[in-house]
Amino acid sequence: MEKIKRNFGFGCMRLPMQGEEVDLAQTKQMVDEFLAQGFNYFDTAHGYIGGRSETALRTCLTSRYPRESYVLTDKLSGGFFETEADIRPFFARQLAACGVDYFDFYLMHSQNAENFQQFKACRAYETAFDLKAEGKIRHVGLSFHDRAEVLDRILTEYPQIEVVQIQFNYLDYDDIAVQSRKCYEVCRRHNKPVLVMEPVKGGNLVNLPKDAAAVLESLHGGSPASYAIRFAAGFPGIMMVLSGMSNMQQMQDNLSFMRDFQPLNDTERAAVSKVVEIFRKQNLIPCTACRYCVDGCPQQIAIPDLFAIMNTKNIHHDWNADYYYEDVHARPGSRASDCIRCGRCEQICPQHLPIRKLLQDVAKEFEK
């Protein structure tokens, strides 16, 4: 882990886009700026942006910079293998897609009680440890979305795991579903460095309700993102905080406060606690727009988009959300009311949301 220069990483799940394709010109500019400012950690997965994240990194990063100048993390996702024999060929395709001959970190992706059984049955962890011994992986870890007790069980069973990536932000810190704090405490007990994902909760901690935004503005300091990312980075044992930056403006803002990182002070912590109180009263849907649910939906309902519209309606109470529902996101056959209640979305949702019930709420609000 000695190659890592700073505790802030470029998450590549939300790269800048031009229509359905990655905006490679802007991504190159962002990669160049990120490295020029002394940061070097990049995080991707095969499923990000429909497979385009890995190849974008090959075009924008790995083909343009020496291998020793950056740290690259990729992941083994359960949807891309069914047997032990599938794992090595898939891994080889990932190396080729990224244009490298080894990964600095390779994570067992999105582990929970259910898919952990698949990974065990297919000896996925053992295969990753073998690949490490062969020099194709430097460090083996996992990313995690479940209860703390499940994480404790995995780390007890596989003490060779070197790092753990968890969702960690001030809104989820004491959330009973996400259990950020409890998962963090499990990592500390097992002496595992922590990689943080979703520090701004898919943008929810940037696009704040008006009264919550006012609380942070009263500090006369940084952007909403700065308080969220600095909150996450300020805990002992946090090795890396990832930010899924989608344009140069977001990157420049993030780098401005992470170049000379300072944890939140007492006044800032009190303000963040006030923001959490406001969020709790808003009754907003805590979706992070990871879009895992969309890929498996037989109706191809744009679930995160509909939830975002519902949140907008609850915050602003105006006609704009109705327009976006009717004319932009709710296509015929893929409206909230077209949900067939199969439950696939809920099985894969990292936030453990009752998606079927929430879609009923959306339909009730917008399909009167």
Secondary structure in CASP SS format (residue, H / E / C, confidence):
PFRMAT SS
TARGET T0000
AUTHOR 0000-0000-0000
METHOD secondary structure of the structure
MODEL  1
M C 1.00
E C 1.00
K C 1.00
I C 1.00
K C 1.00
R C 1.00
N C 1.00
F E 1.00
G E 1.00
F E 1.00
G E 1.00
C C 1.00
M C 1.00
R C 1.00
L C 1.00
P C 1.00
M E 1.00
Q E 1.00
G C 1.00
E C 1.00
E E 1.00
V E 1.00
D C 1.00
L H 1.00
A H 1.00
Q H 1.00
T H 1.00
K H 1.00
Q H 1.00
M H 1.00
V H 1.00
D H 1.00
E H 1.00
F H 1.00
L H 1.00
A H 1.00
Q C 1.00
G C 1.00
F C 1.00
N C 1.00
Y E 1.00
F E 1.00
D E 1.00
T C 1.00
A C 1.00
H C 1.00
G C 1.00
Y H 1.00
I H 1.00
G H 1.00
G H 1.00
R H 1.00
S H 1.00
E H 1.00
T H 1.00
A H 1.00
L H 1.00
R H 1.00
T H 1.00
C H 1.00
L H 1.00
T H 1.00
S C 1.00
R C 1.00
Y C 1.00
P C 1.00
R H 1.00
E H 1.00
S H 1.00
Y C 1.00
V E 1.00
L E 1.00
T E 1.00
D E 1.00
K E 1.00
L E 1.00
S C 1.00
G H 1.00
G H 1.00
F H 1.00
F C 1.00
E C 1.00
T C 1.00
E H 1.00
A H 1.00
D H 1.00
I H 1.00
R H 1.00
P H 1.00
F H 1.00
F H 1.00
A H 1.00
R H 1.00
Q H 1.00
L H 1.00
A H 1.00
A H 1.00
C H 1.00
G C 1.00
V C 1.00
D C 1.00
Y C 1.00
F E 1.00
D E 1.00
F E 1.00
Y E 1.00
L E 1.00
M E 1.00
H E 1.00
S E 1.00
Q E 1.00
N C 1.00
A H 1.00
E H 1.00
N H 1.00
F H 1.00
Q H 1.00
Q H 1.00
F H 1.00
K H 1.00
A H 1.00
C C 1.00
R C 1.00
A H 1.00
Y H 1.00
E H 1.00
T H 1.00
A H 1.00
F H 1.00
D H 1.00
L H 1.00
K H 1.00
A H 1.00
E C 1.00
G C 1.00
K C 1.00
I E 1.00
R E 1.00
H E 1.00
V E 1.00
G E 1.00
L E 1.00
S E 1.00
F E 1.00
H C 1.00
D C 1.00
R C 1.00
A H 1.00
E H 1.00
V H 1.00
L H 1.00
D H 1.00
R H 1.00
I H 1.00
L H 1.00
T H 1.00
E H 1.00
Y C 1.00
P C 1.00
Q C 1.00
I C 1.00
E C 1.00
V E 1.00
V E 1.00
Q E 1.00
I E 1.00
Q E 1.00
F C 1.00
N C 1.00
Y C 1.00
L C 1.00
D C 1.00
Y C 1.00
D C 1.00
D C 1.00
I C 1.00
A C 1.00
V C 1.00
Q C 1.00
S H 1.00
R H 1.00
K H 1.00
C H 1.00
Y H 1.00
E H 1.00
V H 1.00
C H 1.00
R H 1.00
R H 1.00
H C 1.00
N C 1.00
K C 1.00
P C 1.00
V E 1.00
L E 1.00
V E 1.00
M E 1.00
E C 1.00
P C 1.00
V C 1.00
K H 1.00
G H 1.00
G H 1.00
N C 1.00
L C 1.00
V C 1.00
N C 1.00
L C 1.00
P C 1.00
K H 1.00
D H 1.00
A H 1.00
A H 1.00
A H 1.00
V H 1.00
L H 1.00
E H 1.00
S C 1.00
L C 1.00
H C 1.00
G C 1.00
G C 1.00
S C 1.00
P H 1.00
A H 1.00
S H 1.00
Y H 1.00
A H 1.00
I H 1.00
R H 1.00
F H 1.00
A H 1.00
A H 1.00
G C 1.00
F C 1.00
P C 1.00
G C 1.00
I E 1.00
M E 1.00
M E 1.00
V E 1.00
L E 1.00
S E 1.00
G C 1.00
M C 1.00
S C 1.00
N C 1.00
M H 1.00
Q H 1.00
Q H 1.00
M H 1.00
Q H 1.00
D H 1.00
N H 1.00
L H 1.00
S H 1.00
F H 1.00
M H 1.00
R C 1.00
D C 1.00
F C 1.00
Q C 1.00
P C 1.00
L C 1.00
N C 1.00
D H 1.00
T H 1.00
E H 1.00
R H 1.00
A H 1.00
A H 1.00
V H 1.00
S H 1.00
K H 1.00
V H 1.00
V H 1.00
E H 1.00
I H 1.00
F H 1.00
R H 1.00
K H 1.00
Q H 1.00
N C 1.00
L C 1.00
I C 1.00
P C 1.00
C C 1.00
T C 1.00
A C 1.00
C C 1.00
R C 1.00
Y H 1.00
C H 1.00
V H 1.00
D H 1.00
G C 1.00
C C 1.00
P C 1.00
Q C 1.00
Q C 1.00
I C 1.00
A C 1.00
I H 1.00
P H 1.00
D H 1.00
L H 1.00
F H 1.00
A H 1.00
I H 1.00
M H 1.00
N H 1.00
T H 1.00
K H 1.00
N H 1.00
I H 1.00
H H 1.00
H C 1.00
D C 1.00
W C 1.00
N H 1.00
A H 1.00
D H 1.00
Y H 1.00
Y H 1.00
Y H 1.00
E H 1.00
D H 1.00
V H 1.00
H H 1.00
A C 1.00
R C 1.00
P C 1.00
G C 1.00
S C 1.00
R C 1.00
A H 1.00
S H 1.00
D H 1.00
C C 1.00
I C 1.00
R C 1.00
C C 1.00
G C 1.00
R H 1.00
C H 1.00
E H 1.00
Q H 1.00
I H 1.00
C C 1.00
P C 1.00
Q C 1.00
H C 1.00
L C 1.00
P C 1.00
I H 1.00
R H 1.00
K H 1.00
L H 1.00
L H 1.00
Q H 1.00
D H 1.00
V H 1.00
A H 1.00
K H 1.00
E H 1.00
F H 1.00
E C 1.00
K C 1.00
END
